[in-house]
Each structure stands twice: as structure tokens, then as C-alpha cells.
Amino acid sequence: MCPLYDPNRQLWIELAPMTIGRTGHGVVVAEGYLFVVGGMDETKTVLSSGERYDPDTNTWSPIPPMSQARQNFGIAELDGFIHVLGGEDGETELLTIEVYDPHIKTWTTQGSMTMVRKIGCYATMNKKIYAMGGGSYGKLYDSVECYDPKTQQWTALCPLKERRFGAVACGVGQELYVFGGVRSRDSENPESSQMTTCKSEFYHDELKRWMLLDDQSLCVTTSSSFVYGAVAIGASIYVVGDLDTGTSYDYVREFRRSSGTWHRTRPMLPSDLCRTGCAALRIANCRLFRLQLQQGLFRIRVQST
């Protein structure tokens, strides 16, 4: 299934489902379309295939496959191009970077990562891609690097305040945000199996350093909370995941950047999704209205005579 959240109307709308169910896949918007690539299908096969969603027709169509099957990788859009970074193919961890051009529908290999970042998080800012956290071979990272597609060079930046893997990130203007993820409870023993949820962090390009967000009420510090994606819409960032708030589980929480506070959103569809991906997609109001009518979310009252 492919649910869409409309923050203006605070409604969940069901879009056409993907042709292949996936986990560990990448989701990104480019040139007005939603793209889904890679991941693992229900037979545990790691995929190289991808598909594109057209909001005008509410349909999915296949795109050419990547040169390597991969899951749990980074994905980002810059200047209309889709970049996939690292991940794993089911047997080995990958360092390669592939770039997809939606106009000519081709993938090309472009450089590689400097290190394996298993379940790291990625975001864009100032036309560069930022890779943060993650881990490999039992180690967790707090390191941060940025990649310039023009020079194909990586540059090390100020590290995160907490080592983490399984976090999500979002870039807005001159700012980077990192939400969730987990780390060892024992800072002296990072390979300990006792895990805790990490605090949210904020980075400003002019300050060149990370700071903890004042409001840490995304979820309680328990390893039972997981994040799957973060997208910026207007003045807010929406974080998707299995988020234990102490009294219940939320699946989407809104972070308002102006006040630095967290807020609940409308509960998700009855069949809440697990291990999903998310992206911000613009859909014309007339298209949304038609989908709402089809799903009984908007009723027109006809006056009797």
C-alpha cells in the first residue's frame, strides 16, 4: 500500500499500490514523480529494480534497474538526479554510488563512499549530500561527511554528539536535522547489546557544529522505537516510524521548526505500516479531491427539492 498524508486537510489518502512490495528500499521525489528503488521483496531477494509513481494518473511504471541490487542504502535527489549510496546486496556491503537521470532513463556509476555506513542516514544541503552515523562490523559511528557530486569528493565535518545507527535525516535550507536511531546504553562499551534511543540533533552550516534539540519528545528513550523517514513540508518536518511516546505508539510526528516543538498528527490508516519509506510529493488539489471522493473521505451534500 502507498498512503499519502495531506497536512493541510489532516487526512490520509490511499494511492495506488506499488507493483512490488519492498523493505529496505529507497524513496525519493524527482522532477514531480515519486521513485522507489531497490530493497528486498517477500521472497528475501535483494532487488535492483525500481518504479515511478505519476501523481497525474495515480499509476506506477517500471524504470531501468540499477547496476547492482542493494538494500538499506542512502538515497538523495540533487538538481533532478537521483543518487543511491552504499547499502548491501545480501552478501557484501557496498561502497558504490549510482546516479539516475530521469530524463534519459539511465543509471551511471559515480565514485564511491570512503567507508561502509550500514544503516546510516543521508540528507542534502547546499547541493551536497551528507552521510551521518551508521556502523560496520560491530562499531557505531558519529562521523559526518559531505559529498560534492561536481567534484566527486568527500569532506569530513564536525561529528554528531552521539554515535548512532538507524537514524533519519532531513536538510532544510542551511540546516540539517538528525532524528532517532539507537546506540549502546554503555558508552564505554559501544558493542554492548543493550541499546537506547538517541537524542535528536541540529546542525547549522554557518555555526559548523551539532546541537541537541531542546524538545526531545519525539519518543521515549527505549529501543522499541524506530524511525523510517523524515520529510520537510512548509515550516515543519514530519518523522515517520514506530514511535513510543510513553502512552501510545505514533506513526507520524510533526516537528515545528519555528517553535522547536513536537506535535501529534492524525492517526494513520487502520493497517499501520512497518519499515516503510517516505518522501514529500506535490499533488494538485483537483487530483487529491478526486481521490478523496473515491475513498469516501469527502462527501458532497445534495439538497433535496
N, C-alpha and C positions, 0 to 999 in steps of 0.2 A: 504494500500500500504506500501511498505518497500523499500525506496530509499537508495542507498549507494553512499557516496561521496568518490571519489578517489582523494586525494590531489596531487598525483604525476602528473596525467593527467588533473586535474581540471575538472572532469566530474561527472555528476550524472547518476547512473546506476540503473535501476529498478530491484529489486529482487522479487522473488515470494512472494505474499501477505500472511499475517498470515491467519489462518483459522477462527479466531475470531477477530473482531475489538474491540479495548480496549482503554480506557483512564484511567489515574491514575495508570498505570501498572508499573512494574519494568522490566528493560532491562539490561542484563549483558552478558559478554562473559566468558566462562569457558571451558577449555580443547579443544579449537578450534571450539566451537559451540556457536551460539547466542541463549540465553534463554530469553523468555518473560513469565512473571508470573503475576497472579492477575489482578487487575484493575476492571473497570466497563464496561459492554457491552452496546449495543444500547438500551436494554430494562431497563437500570438502575439497573441491577443486579450486585452485587459485586461478583467477581469470586475468586475461589481457584485454578482454572485450570492453566496450563502452557503449553508451546510448545517450541520445539527446532528446530533451523534452521541449516541445514547441508550445508555448502558452496560448498562441492564437488558435491552435487546433486541438489542444488538450491530448496530444498524441506523442508517443516515443518512437524514435527511429534509431537504427544502429549507426555507429561511427566506426572507422577503421580501428583495429586493435593496436595496443601498444606493442613495442618490440619485445618486451618482457612482461610476463604475468607477474602481478605483485599485489600485496595486501598490506594494510597498516602503514601506508606511506603518507608523505606530505603532498598537498595539492594547493595550488595558488594560481590566480589569474593576474596577469600584468599586460596592459596595453592590448587586450584582446586575445593573448596567447595563454594557453593552459600549461602549467609546469607541474610535473609529478616528480617527487624526490624520494629516493631511497625505498624503504619498505623491505619486504621479504617475499620470496617466491614459494615458500613452503619448505624449502630445504636450506637455502642460504639467505643471509642478509645482504641487501643491495645498497650500492653507493651511487648508482647511475641516476642521471636526470634526463627526462624526456620532455619534449615540448610539442604541443599540438596546436596547429594553425587551423581554426575553424573554417577559414575561407577556402583554403586549398585542400583541406581534409587530409593532412599528412602529419605523422609524428617524426621528429628528428631527435637524435641524441645530442645533448649539450652539456659537456663537462661531467663532473661528479662531485659528490659530497666529500668533505675532509674526514668524516668519521661516521660510523654507524650510529644512528639515533633511533633505536627501536621504541616505538610509541612516543615519539617526541611531538612537539606542537609547532605549527607554522602559521605565519601571517605576513601580510605585505604592508609596507610603509615607505613612502618616498621612492616608489618604483623599484624597490628592492624586496627580496624575500628573506624573512627572518626564521631561523631554526633554533628552537629552545628546548632545553631539557632532554628527556628521553633517557635511554640507557642501553647497555650491551654487556653480555657476559657477567651478569650479576651486579653491575655497577650502575648507579644513578648519576645523572649529570645535572649541573646547574649552569653549564656553559651556554652561551648565546653567540650565534654567528649570523652575519647577513651576506646574502648572495646578490651580486650585481649581474643580471643577465647580459648586459652590454659587454662587460669585460670578462665574464665567466670566472670571477674571482670571489673568494670568501674572505670576510674580515671578522675577526673576533671582537666582541663587545663586552660590556660590563656583565658579569654573571648574575643569574637570578639569586634572590635571597635564600631560596630553598631548592634543594635538589628535588626533582620530580619526574615521573613518567605518567602517561595517560592524561595529561592536561590538554586544554584547548586554548587557542589564542585568537586575538582579533586586533586588526590595525585600523585606527580611525585618525585621519589627519596626521599629526605629528606624534601620535600616541600609540603605544602597544599595551594590550591587556592580556594577562595570562590567568586563567581560571582553573581551579581544581587540580586534579592529579593527585598522586599519592607518593609517599616516601616512607622510609623506615621510622618507626617510633624512636628507635635508639640511634641518635646522631653519631655515637661513637662506633656503631656497627651498622653501616648502610646496607649490608646484605641480610640483615635480620628479616624474618618473615612477618614480624609484627608491623603492620602498616597503619598510617594515619593520613587523612585528607589534608592537602597543603592549602595554605592561605592564598588569596588572590593578590596579584601584583600588577603594578602600573609602571610604565616607562615613558618618559618624555624625551624626544630627540634632542632638545636643547639642553636638558639637565644631564643627559648621558648616564643616568643611574636608575635603578629599580627601587620602588617604594611599595610597601604594603598598603592595600586599600583600607580605609578607616572602617568601613562597614563590611564585616566578614560573615554576613548571614546568608551566603549562598547556600550552605548546608552545614550540618553539624560535623565536627571532626571525627568521622567514623569511616572506616574503609569500605562501608557498604554503599557509599555514594560514588557515582561515576559520571563523568561528563563526556559528551559526544560531539559537541559543536558549539560555536559562538558566532553570531552574526550581528552586524550593526545595522539598525534601521532608524533613521532620524537621529534623535538625541539619545537613543537607548541602545543597549547591547542585550540581546536575548541569548541565554545559555540553555542548551538542551542537554538533558541527562536523566539519570535516576538519582534524584537529589533528596536526601533525607534531611528534612527540616526540623526533626525532633518530634513532631506530632504527626506528620504525614509525609508522603513522597510527592514531590512536584516533578514535572517533566519539562517544564519551561519556566525560567525565572527571568525577570526583566531587571537590568541594572541601568539606572538613570544617571548618566554621566554628570549632569548639572548639579545634582544633589549628592551623588556618590552613595546612593541607597538602593537596596534590593526590594523588589515588589513581586507579588504573585501575579500570574496571568490566568486566563480562563482555563479550567481543566481540559486536558487533552481528550481525544476521542476515546470511546469505551475500550478499544483494543490498543492500549498504550504500547508504543514501540520501544524496543530494546536494541542497543548497539546500532543506532541509526546515525545518519549524517545530515547536515543541514546547510542551507545557503539562502541568501536573500534574493528573491526574484520579483521583478516588477510585472504585474499583470493588469491589463486595462480593466477599468471598473465595469465596463459592459460585459467582459468575459467572466469576471467574478460574480456579477449579478445573475448571469445565465446559469453558472454552476450552483449558486445558492438556490435558485428556483428548482433546478433538477433534483436537489437533495433535500428540498423541503425546509430550507433554513430561512426562507423569506416568503411570506405569503401575501398575496395581493387580495385585498378585500373588495369584492364586487357588491356595490349597493343594490339591494333588491328594489324592484319597482312594483 
